[in-house]
Amino acid sequence: MSEQKRIAKELDQRVAERTRELAEANEALKKELVAERQRTEAARRASDQDSRVIVGSMPGLVAILTPAGGVDAVNDELVEYFGRTLEELQQWGTSDTVHPDDLTHVIQIFTKAIASGEPYDFEVRLRRFDGAYRWFQDRGLPRRDASGAILRWYVLHTDIDERKRTEDALRHSEASLRAIVETTPECVHVIAGDGTLLSVNAAGAAMAGASSVDLMLGRNFYDFVTPEDRERYRAFNVSVCAGQKGLLEFHIVRMDGERRHLETRAAPLRNDDGTVAQLGVARDITARKEAEARLRESERHLRQLTETIPVMLWSATPEGAIDYCNARFLEYTGFDAEQLMGSGGFTKILHPDDLDQTVQEWLSCIRTGASFRVEVRKFHAADATYRWCMANARPLLDEHGRILKWYGTVVDMHDWRQAQEELRQTQEKLAYMMRVTTMGELTASIAHEVNQPLSGIMTNAGTCLRMLAADPPDLAGASETARRTIRDANRASEVIVRLRALFSGKELTTESMDLNEATREVIALSMSELHRHRVMLRPELADDLPLVTANRVQLQQVILNLLRNASDAMVGVDDGPRQLLIRTERDEGDRVRLTVQDVGVGLEPHVIDKLFQAFYTTKSSGMGIGLSVSRSIIEKHGGRLWGEPNDGPGATFAFSIPRVPERTTGAALVMRNS
Ligand code: ADP
């Protein structure tokens, strides 16, 4: 063999050997690989088995997913929670296992995680077997092999419902707290110990005149406080930051330069970093302070007024105890406030004779709430006498009508009362004068009135004598004529009595009287005078006229005056009869009316008011006081006297008086002569 052939043969042998070796090695490797795979698979199976065992016994909801996201296995707890089978759970993406509001979000995160292989973590509401949704935290972790390929996803659902709800409640309460702070009209602020404004609400910013909260934060609040209050405020802030609660009134100057009065209520607030700040609520009390100042001013003004007014003022408790007398009151009575205060204090200053009645009246007013009004004599220190005063008081009532307080005045009316008395006496004298004058003018009438019974007496006495002188004496006739004599004498005496009354200067008291009878008497007295003036008198006296309580002489004076005026007014009437009508009648409201109507000169409307003024007369010999006195007499009887022109010729004058004069209202105590 050639060398070449040998080499070629050797090469072939080597190749064949090598190839065999390779094939053997290959076969061995193959076996090795298969064995390896079998070992790995067994390990994985063992591991899966382990995982399932672990998962099954874990205290939580656990699921194992395939790399594609399909549900591979779940633990018992999870099945119990959902109350669904593994197949049903596979469909979680389309069933109601996940709360509808969370589903889209969950699918999005889940899909992304499966695609990227990144772990996921989200919060989701999951449906429990009974339909209730509870919050869970879902965390998914991929488990990979050595090559990095995902083998399984391990998913843990942790029930966080409790925490979620607590967080929600906390968030809610924080939000409402913030809303309260933001909507409160008061300034809520947090100020650090050095005065730095750490926090403030919108109302606080507005209070300081800032357009936004940001403009305020970080500034030093001390700069807003007015210089005169700054030190006080600083001390207050320091004390609050040292743990003291407090209240402070102070002034600030707002950003727009306006000065405001604030009141801060503050408490210490511990910050997270351990420092303490002032948590304060500030109110703008400028308006209140101004109102208080105005009130103080008006109180001062009122006090000045009550202390300087020249009227005695007083007040009393609802029970009637005096609790205030002004300076004028004390000066007038010479007592000091303590002596007059309390119930019964005022009795010290009353005239002993007025005491009982005043106290009775006061007690009755306190009981009924009626206004108090008495005329009473009070002690006057300056001349140590009692002077007539008018005391008035009215109750101040609450909305239920309960008495809160009595307010009263006392007015010295002594001089006025004396003047009134003098006026009354003058009027009385005037009336008397007028009466006497009128009576003087009626002498003829009066003489006739007296003469009539007197001549009757004369005639009867003569007849009586004749009858006695007859033979035999006519005793029966004589005694009859003697009786007539006595009757006439009585009549004469009655006339004299009435005349004496009319001439008397004394006012007679009121009595129950018949106005018709009084009128007839006046007519009788005036009759011959009227005849002389050719007056035709027509009396129309009502039959059913009730009695009146009045002063007879005064009313007769008025009637006399009206008759005389009517007669005077007709002096110039020559073309017809001088008719004079005198009428009495019942009037509305339990009154009686007397009317005198003539056909004389009549009245011009513009003079009607003047007629009743004193000294107004159109007569050459008139005094002009008749109507003025008559009116005051009628008014004293609670009545009214008036005059008016007739439709035809002449005038009508009339008065109307109540049957019984009303009791003077209001004044429980009438004035008595001192
Ligand atoms: P005198 O009678 O003294 O004038 P009076 O006060 O009685 O005073 O009357 C005042 C005036 O009223 C009379 O002057 C008269 O002008 C007017 N007067 C009174 N009564 C009548 C009357 N009946 N008709 C017209 N005028 C009258």
Residues whose N, C-alpha, C, O or C-beta is under 5 A from the ligand:
A	BS01	ADP	N565 A566 A569 G600 G602 L611 Y616 T617 T618 K619 G622 M623 G624 I625 G626 L627 S628 A651
